[in-house]
Amino acid sequence: MMSGEFDAKAASLAGLVEYQAGAVVSREVVKKPTGTVTVFAFDAGQGLSEHTAPFDALVYLLDGEAEITIGGKPVAAKAGDMVVMPANVPHALKAVERFKMLLVMIRG
């Protein structure tokens, strides 16, 4: 895209990533110094082990069902649910059934 051009269009977030057997697939939609927006697809049983992030993160489930553990407390989430993961609090995600999510990370 050339400088000054703008391509306005709508996109299905869930359609930006496809499920893959035994895998976690991600696609970065926005990457800026102030934050990122990423779409993920988790196959059933897949997940991300416990970790921390120095910034608040917002997860919005687009499809399926996940268990998100924040500070040792499990949170059940399904399509249409939003979960905020606070900065510096350990969290983990596991696909109860395959799921897709939007992750918004705000740096600052």
Beta strands, then each sheet from edge to edge (+ up, - down):
strand 1: 24-32
strand 2: 35-42
strand 3: 47-51
strand 4: 57-70
strand 5: 73-78
strand 6: 82-85
strand 7: 91-106
sheet 1: 1+ 2- 7+ 3-
sheet 2: 1+ 2- 7+ 4- 5+
sheet 3: 1+ 2- 7+ 4- 6+
end
